[in-house]
Amino acid sequence: MNLLLALVVVLAALAGAASQLVRWLRVAQREHYLPGTTWPFVLRWTASSWLNVLTTALIFLVLVEVLILRRQHPVLTGVLALLASLLLVVVPVGLEIKGRTSKLAYTERLRRLMLVAAVLVVIVALAVGLFWSFPAGALSAALLVAPAVGLALRILSPSERKRMQHFVDQAGATLTDVHPLVVAITGSYGKTSTKLHLMQLAGGARRMVATPASFNNRGGLARAINEHLTSGTEVFVAEMGTYGPGEIADLCSWIPPTISVITAIGPVHLERFGSLEVTLQAKAEITESASTVILNIDDVRLSKLADDLSATDKVVVRCSGTSLDADVSVVVGTNGLATIARHGHVLQSDVTLPAGVQASNVACAWAAAASLGIDDAALEARLGYLAPAENRSVLATSSGGTIVLDDTFNANPAGAKSALRILQSLDVDRRILVTPGMIELGVEQAEENEAFARLGANVVDVALVVGRTNHRALLRGLSGSSVQVLSVPTRDAAVTWVRANAGARDAVLYENDLPDHYP
């Protein structure tokens, strides 16, 4: 390979490496800098289309050729290496550099990650370059950017945790000074809605602060406390999320709850937990330091946990959205009206819950409010304040008259089925479903998406399948039905179709929404 061609290859490989670095940094940032998340996305994107499979295979073959046969065919090797380097500028096809829904934010943390990943890439380039050739080194480094970002996440994880400790310590000191009663809420799904319903029911009787949005991890909770908890706050409502055992226990070590709530155990994040038993174990950590534990016993695992905890000195409150025999029950009858009962005694039997408000979540919120000492009469008086959480089965009407059911923040099978029921109940001429399906359901993901699509085939007239992530499973579920099925690359494309084709007597359900770092 002559010097000029080698220089061109190196420059092209540098461009490919830079393009790869920005792409995978964006994925890392969107996945909350969690170690171990980069490689699954490499596999997702590689397998997302035949084009990505073929281009990836071609790049690897070229690298092998460059490493093994560079002396026999130097010019051919150089041309192939140049081609592979240029391909790295654009692959994986579909994973954009800038992004539409999750643009890269150049924070201090991202800059540290970028630096470490870049150093790892340079080390690979120099090692291969000195042993074989610098074109081979540059190409090898560009191809290994994604693993380098993943390794950098693991290298930086301990130091990033130490950096966060300052804000955690500050939050702990604030909690000690303000000394609010802590209500901690977790669950595979329903925790954000239950938190909101608790504020809607009890906010008028207590000075309360709740974690905003989904600030439910270590950093988010510390920030919520440091920025929002002020003197005089009586109750702090902390939504707690987890990706595995030990995380909630750590949160409770510096945010010790008096009242703990578990809303549900389901396959959400199952690919991280591995099994529902591990999910239960991780969520149950929230009960260890609490004196009162509120559980949704419609979930058989939580019903068993309630029985186990009843043998301890904890106060266990059983809640239900299906049975009137629980400690707190909110049950919707065939007439669409909810009955609210305490210990089997009916308080009200003609309550209209707004669309998107789940009965079991209201029951858990009612139990938490009652555990704060608020009487039933006061809670009944505030039933009119109940409303769904933002982007969770929220009904609206577009300027063109189309009814829009926004369920874009829901990503669990139970919530998806509930949204379909709401869509089915609407008096419209045509029902439209827009969905990329559900993610992070582990080994159950394909089955759950196929089942959801099969259920949707009995409800909708048109289905727009967004993206490639669950494309095959959704199409299997819709096959054999009379539903008009359209495949679109992005949610924006689906919205464009809906605006052009949906009329005043139509309704559209937007079920879940994936950021564009998913295929």
Number of C-alpha atoms within 10 A of each C-alpha: 17 9 8 9 17 22 16 17 26 22 18 25 30 20 18 25 27 17 19 26 23 18 22 25 27 24 26 25 19 18 14 10 24 15 18 17 16 22 15 10 18 16 11 15 21 21 18 21 15 10 14 17 15 13 19 20 13 16 22 16 14 24 24 14 17 25 19 12 14 19 11 9 12 16 15 15 24 24 17 20 28 23 17 26 30 20 19 25 20 16 20 24 17 18 19 18 20 12 15 12 11 14 17 18 13 13 10 9 14 16 13 16 24 21 13 18 24 20 14 19 26 17 14 21 22 18 16 20 18 12 11 15 18 19 30 30 27 29 32 27 27 29 23 18 27 26 18 24 30 22 20 22 25 15 15 16 16 11 11 14 13 11 12 14 15 12 18 24 13 15 22 18 15 18 22 12 11 16 16 23 19 23 27 29 29 28 27 21 23 26 26 27 22 30 27 25 27 27 22 19 25 23 16 12 15 15 14 20 21 23 23 18 13 13 19 23 19 20 14 18 24 26 19 19 24 18 10 14 23 15 12 11 16 16 20 24 23 28 25 25 22 22 18 18 17 13 19 25 20 14 24 19 13 16 25 22 27 18 25 27 30 27 29 24 21 21 24 24 21 22 16 18 22 15 16 17 13 15 24 22 14 22 29 21 20 28 26 15 18 21 15 20 29 28 28 28 25 18 15 12 17 21 16 12 16 20 13 11 16 14 10 10 9 15 17 22 21 24 32 25 24 16 17 20 15 22 19 30 32 31 24 22 12 7 8 12 16 20 20 25 23 19 13 14 14 14 14 13 15 14 17 16 20 15 17 23 22 23 21 26 28 30 31 32 29 28 26 27 26 18 18 17 12 17 14 15 9 15 19 15 10 14 16 14 11 18 18 20 20 16 17 25 30 20 20 13 13 12 9 11 14 19 23 19 26 21 26 20 17 21 23 24 21 14 21 22 17 17 24 23 14 15 26 16 10 13 11 14 11 17 22 24 25 24 27 28 29 24 23 16 24 16 13 15 21 22 15 21 27 23 19 22 26 20 16 26 22 14 19 22 17 19 25 24 26 25 21 21 21 21 21 14 21 29 19 16 21 23 14 10 13 12 17 13 18 14 17 20 15 20 21 12 13 22 16 10 14 19 13 9 9 18 16 15 14 19 28 24 25 25 27 22 19 21 15 19 23 17 25
